[in-house]
Amino acid sequence: MRLRRQAVLGRPEPEWFFSLRQRLATTPSLILIGFSIFTLAVLQYYHRANYRDPTSYFFDPSRAYQRIYSATRIREAEAFIDAAPKVPGPTKPSQQTPVLCIGIATVARRDDQYVRTTVGSLLDGLSEEQRHHIYVNLFIAHTEPSKHPIYEEKWVQTLPDNVLHYQHANMSLIRTWEDGGWYRNKTIFDYTYLLKDCYDTGAQYIAMLEDDTLAVKGWYPRLLQALMDVEAAMQRRRGEKWIYLRLFYAEELFGWNSEEWATYLSCSFVTWIIVTSCLLGVRTRSRRLQLLLSNASIATISCVCLPALIGLYFMGGRNSTSPFTPGIHEMNKFGCCSQGYVFPREIVPPFLEKTDLVTDWLVDMMVEDIANDQGYVRWATVPALLQHIGTTSSKGWGFDETAKNLWNFGFELHDGLNTQ
């Protein structure tokens, strides 16, 4: 093998090594080396920053479900419930119509009764004036209410404005659903029954919450601001009606959904065309750019680096690379589930007319089907004001795994925000 002399160390250099060094010194090679270093840095960043994004390739369930803020909030809510025996029952100025009626239907669960924490988190931190605006309607949804473990607890007698039981209802039918495990029929009946009772209070808005949710501290003023924003937005949309403001949503449904594959593909292709065209156009500006942006260099950028960058963008996860901005957002699709809806008063009568106990649906399915059929607009608050904390489903053993994974990861960031 022929050898070339190298001044450094006075050793001969093999020709293959000399040739390799020349190739690595070319612009396309330098581009690839620099891009490889950049890619490794991005992958390391994604691994550290995106592990809580369920739409990301780097999602890590073993760390993602850690209760960061909700653990603190649960302690505050439980402390509030523990102090309930010392708290007098709610008093309101005579003839005052509530701004918000909160309806919570609860049934006994096998283990923890999360409804304690739900009620505690809603009431903890409220000022006296704010408490006067709110009517808490707790529905113990059992034909024999005493079967619920909370029935005789002191806080049940002092904290809610009303403890609702079945009245003027077909008790034999409800008992059949109850004993036979017909949770779909009974859940729909309970939901509409409670919604109607809240409507009868005259409240301007009605919040229907599940009994295993956790409210952020300072939720009420945030909710009022969000409702004002929704009302203002709807005034600009003549002829349309809105059905609810969502207080909880599951981020995992807002990933790169297959229904939108054509949009992703077209946007990626347009990006590729624009960047490649810019590179071809820029190099005509000077001779120096012509040397740097040779055909080989442009091919390296367009055919290797740019597709890899697009891939990195999608791997990062939609909630990380294209997150919702704080505020209200129209959410007519993918907004699971029924943990917390706030209905405007005027939508309740036409909504109740569309409900039935025959169609085989769950609460969220029913609401979404009616909204789609009637063309109602749906809104959501970002960040979410509620977290789902139930790990034991009220529907039975087969639903526990789903309940455990029903989570809003952004809620846990409230710890670093102003929650007052």
N, C-alpha and C positions, 0 to 999 in steps of 0.2 A: 504494500500500500504506500502510495506517495504521501509524503509528510510535508507540512508547511512549518516554518520557523515562527515561534512566538517569542516576543521579547520578555514577556512576563515569565519569571522563573527559569528562563532559558531553555524551556522544554519544547520539543516538537509537538505540533498540534495535528491530530488526525484530520484528514480532509473532510470526513463525514461530519465531524464536530464543527469545523469551520463553515460548512454548508448549512448546518442547522442554525448556527448563530446568525448567519446572514438572513435565513428565512424568518427567524424570530424578530429580526430588526426591521422587517417590513411593516408598513402601516396596518394592513389587515391583521397581522399577527399581534401587533401591539393593541389593536382594538379588542381582539378576542381575549388577550391576557387581562386588560383592564376591565372588560365586561365580566369576566369570570370572577375577579376579585369583588366587583360590585355585587354580583349575584350571590356569592357566599355571604356577604355582609347583609343583604336583604333577607336571605333565608334565616340567618341568625336572629335578625330583628323580628321577623314573623314568629319564630319559635318562642320568643320571649313575650311579644306583645299581643299575639292573636290567638292564644290558647283558649280564650274565653269566647271566641266567635264561632258559633256552631255552623256557620257557612264557610269556614276556612278549612283548608287542608291541614292546618296546624292545630285544630281544635283538640283539646286534651280533656276528656270528661273527668279524669281523676282529679284535676285541679279546677275545672271550670265551674263546678257546682258549689264551690266554697261559699259559705254565707259570710260575706264581708260586712255589708251594712245591715242586712236583715237580722243577723245575730244580735246586734245592738238594739235594733228596733223591737225584736221579740222580747228582750229583757225589759225594755221600757213598757211595752204593752202588758206584760205579765205583772209588773210592779203596779201598774194602774189598776188591774183587775184585783190584785191582792188588797189594795186599799179601798175597794168598793164598799165594804161594810161601813166605812167612815164617811162615804160620800152620800149626801142626800139625793133623793130622787130628782129627776129633771123638772124644773119649773120654767114656765114660759109666760110672757105677758099675755093677758087674756085676749082672745080673738086674733092672735097673731098667726098668720098663715105661714107655714115653713117655706123656706126657699128650696130646701132639698129634703126629700124623704129617702132614707136609706133602707131598702128592703133586703133582709138577710134570711133566707130559708135554711134551716139547719136540721139535720138528722143525725142520730147517734152513729158514731163510727166505732170500729173494733177497738182502737187504741186511743190515741190522743183526740181530744175534742178541740179542734183548732179554732172553733168559733169564739172561745174566750179571747184568744190573741187577736182575732179579727176585730172584735168590738173594742178591745183595749187600744189597739193601734189607731182606730178611727177617732176615739174620744180623747186620747192622751195628747196634750198640747193645744187643745182648743181653748180659746178665750171664752168668757161667759157670753159675750155677744154672739160669737160664732156658734156656740152650743144652742142658743135661742133660735138660730136659723135652721137647725137640723132636727129632723124627726126620725128617730131610730126605731124601725119596725122589725122586731125579731120574731120570726115565724118558726115555732117548734113544730115541724111537719110530721107529727105522729098522731095517729088516731087516739092513742093514750099518751099524752105529753110526758107523763111521769116516767116513761121508759127512757127518756133522754137523760144522760148523766148530769146535765146542767140544770135540770128542771127546778131543783130546790136550792140551787146555789144563790147566795145572797146578791151577787151582782146582777142576776137576772131580774131581781125585783127593784133594783135601784138605778141601773144604768139606761136600759132602753126606755123610750117613750111609750112603747106598746109591746106587749108580748101576745102575738097572734096565735090563735088555735083554729082548728076547723070549725066553722059555724055555717049553718045553712048549706051544708054540702051533703052529697050522697055518701054517707059514711060507710055503707056496706061495700060500695064500689071501691072506695079508697082503701078499705081494709083488704079487699081482694088483691089490689095492686101491691099493697104493703107486704102481705103474707106470701104472695106468689113471686115476688121479685120483679114486678113489672115496672122497673125503674124509669123507663122512657115515658110511659103514660103518666105516672105519678109525678115525675119531675116537671113535665109540661104543665100539668094541672097546678102544682104548687107554685110554679113561676107566675103563671097568669093570675092565680088567686091572690098572691102577694102583690103583684103589680097593680091589680085593681084596687086593693086595699090602700096602697100608697097613693094611688090616684085620687081616692076619696078624701085624702087629707087636704087637697087643694094645692099641694106643693107645685112650685114652678118647674122643678126638675125632679126626676125619680132615678135614683141609683140602685141598680140591682146587683148585689155582690154575692159571690159564693162564700160559704162559711169557712174556707181555708185560705183566705187571702190576708195580706199584710199591707197596711197603708203607710206610706212614707210620712214622716213628721212634717207638719206644715202642708198637708195635702189639700186642705179646704181652700185657702186663698189661691193656690195654684189651679185648682179645679175651676173656681170662679173666673179666673183670668182666661183659662182655656175655653170656657163656655162663652165668654164675651167675644173671644176671637172667632169662634165658630159662628156665632150669631152675625158678626160683622161680615164674615166671608159669605154666609148664605144670603145676606142682603144684596150682594153683588151678583147672585145667581138666581135671577127671577124665574119663578115657576118650579123651582126644585125644593124638595123637602129633605131634611136630615132626620135619621132615625135614632142615632146614638153617638155618644162620645165614648170611645173605648179607653179604659184606664189600664188595661193589661193586654199585651200581645206577645206571642212567641216568636222570637227573632229567627229561629231556625227555618221558618217558612219563607223568610225574605232572602233566600240565597239565590243562586243562579238557576232559576226555575226553567225546566225544560220547555215550558210554554213560550218562553221568550228567546229560544235559541236563535231564531232568525235575526232578532235585534242584536244579539251579541256578535253574531257572525258578521253582519253588515257593518256594525260599528268598528269591529276589528279590521275589516277590510278597508274601510274608509280611512282609518288611522294609518294603516300601512301605505295606502296610496298617497296621503298627504305628506307623510314623513319622507317617503322615497322621492316624491316630486320636489320637495323642498331641498333635499340633498342635491338632486340633479340641477336645480335652478341656482343654488348658492355657489356651486363650484365654478360657474361661468363668470363670477365676479372678479376673480384674480387668478393669476398663474399659480400662486402659492396654493390656493385652494384646489386647483386642478391637480396638483401633485399629491396633495393630502387625500382628496376625495377621488381617487382613481375608480375605475369600474370595479376593480376587485374590492376596494374599501367599501364602496356603496353596496355591493352585493353581500359583503360580510354583515354590514349593519342591517340591511333590509331582509336578508334571508335567514340570518342567525340571531342577531341581537334583538331585533324588533319582535319577532314571534316569541322569543323567550321572555321578553318584557311583558307582552300581553299575557303569556301563560302565568308569569309571576303575579300579575294583577288579579287574575281569577283565583289563583291559589290562595291569595291573601284573604279572601272572603268578602262577600258583598257588604256585610255590616261594618267591616273595617275600612275597605277601600272607598265605599260610597255610603257612609252612614247617614241616618236621618239627622237633620238639624233639630235642635230643641224647639219646641212649640207644638202646634197642631198640624196634623197631616191627614189628608184624605186617604182612607184605607178601605177601599171597597173590595179588595181581594187579599187573601192569605192571612187575615187577622184572626188568628185563633187565640183564645177561645172565649167562653162566656163568664170569665172570672169577674169582670166588672164593666157594666154598661151604664151610661147615664142617658136617660131618655128625656126629651123635651115633653112637657105636659100635653101639648096638642097632638102628638103623634100616638099617644097611648090608645085612645078609642079606636081609630082605624086599624092599628096594629092588633088589638085584641079581637077585632072582627075577623081577622085573617088566620088566627090560631085555631087549632083543632086537636083533638085527642086521638084521631084515627091514623093520621099519617105517621109512619115509623121514622121519627126524627129525634135528635137531641136538641137541647135549648139553642145552642149556637147554630145548628143546622136550620132550625126553624126561623130564627131571626134573620139569617143570611138569605134563606130562600124567599122570605117575605120582602126583604129589602131589594133583592134582585128583581122580583116580580113587579114591585111598585116603583122601582127606579129611585129608591131612597139613597141619599148620600151618607156615607159612614166616615167618621173622624176618629182620630186617636191622639193621645197625648204622648209626647216624647220629651224627656224620658218617661217611662211608665210610672204611674203613681201607686200601682199595686204590684205585689209579688205573690206568686202562688207558692204556698208553703206546705201544702198537703202531700204526704207521701203514702197515706192510707186512703184509698178512694172510697167515697160513699156508695159507689155502684157495686163494689164487691172485689174479691181477690184478683180477678182477671184484669182489673184496670190499674192496679197499684204501680206497675212498671211505667205505664204512661204518665200517671200522676207524678211520679218522682222526677221525670224528665221535662215536665211542663214548667218552664222557667224563663224569666226575663233577666238576662245577664246584665243589661244596662242598669237595672234597678239597684244592683249592688254598688254602683258608683256614686250613689246618693251620699255616701259617707263623706266624700270630698266636696260636696256641693252645699250651698246654703239651703238648708231644709226648713228654715223658719218662715 
